[in-house]
Amino acid sequence: MEYRRLGKSGLKVSALSLGSWLTFGKQIENSIASELMTTAYENGVNFFDNAEIYSRGESEIVMGEILKKKAWSRDTYIVSSKAYFGAGGKLPTQTGLNRKHLFEACHGALKRLQVDYLDLYFCHRPDKETPIEETAWTMHNLIQQGKILYWGTSEWSAQEIMEAHMVCKQYNLIAPVMEQPQYNILHREKMEKEFLQIFKTVGMGTTIWSPLASGLLSGKYNSGINESTRLTMDGLEWLKDSTINEARVNSVIKLSELANEIGISMPQMAICWCLKNKNVSTVILGASKVSQLEETLKSIDLMEKLDAEIMEKIELIVNNKPVQPAF
Ligand code: NDP
């Protein structure tokens, strides 16, 4: 395993990590969740990602039980939660980034995960109805209270992240250190364009999500949906519609041929491609089967397969390289 600094912070996170969205407490049995975490941990993964909204709190409960049973030393892993969407309740006081919800969501996550503190705590989305001062002060206070160690954002714009930094500077507060954006071969704008300047200035770390575009980049949908997966689950029609379309599948068919040429699997090529970006601190893997995780974890040793020539061939297939801003 390779370990990368989370932005300018001193925290070293494994370049591959494991997340629980749609799987823990929902798609998979708890015994599989346990096997996934064990496989990850034994392969050097030190970061497990979670959020209050995942299976409406159930994902954190499942992860908490596994952490308790495994009894891994607390100084050997990093665990996160995210607040904004709530853990199920939709009353005005149960969502958002206001002081009350952030405070209560943090305590809820600590209880469900059965830990004394969260290593990483994310604002899952920006909140247009809460002043950034209120959110930044709350995060700072949670750090001072020993409830969380680092705070960050997810799917915030560069402007919103910089506003948070300005407020933190103004009041001498501990600033956010990481952002969690979607990033994969088919989704590149934020990581390769919008955030470029703030990677240089504030030195933001990134914990990236959906590296396989919800499984599309595994190549398993190249000839249609032939097995039961997250895209066939009830209530996830929106995900299926936003994940699969003809143009995207056609690109993946060509990418799969290229992966075959260089002797690695399509999921491995997609994960290696993310890892090649030095602004990526960690790629959060998702898996519904242990065999999937075993396959993607091997990517860490396959990065040299994607040399400059192969990277160029990928560009020619996807033809979606964000145009660099002129600084
Ligand atoms: P991916 O895009 O990598 O999708 C993972 C899914 O792809 C698996 O659950 C599995 O689903 C399928 N898959 C994985 N490996 C293989 C393989 N080798 N062969 C075939 N299929 C495979 O990542 P996720 O979308 O799961 O995101 C990863 C993590 O990021 C989440 O768990 C969560 O922690 C975080 N996240 C954060 C978000 C945010 O807003 N901050 C949003 C979304 C995720 P199946 O078997 O069902 O096809």
Residues whose N, C-alpha, C, O or C-beta is under 5 A from the ligand:
A	BS01	NDP	G19 S20 W21 D49 N50 H124 S154 Q180 I208 W209 S210 P211 L212 A213 S214 G215 S218 T229 R230 P267 I284 L285 G286 A287 S288 Q292 E295 T296
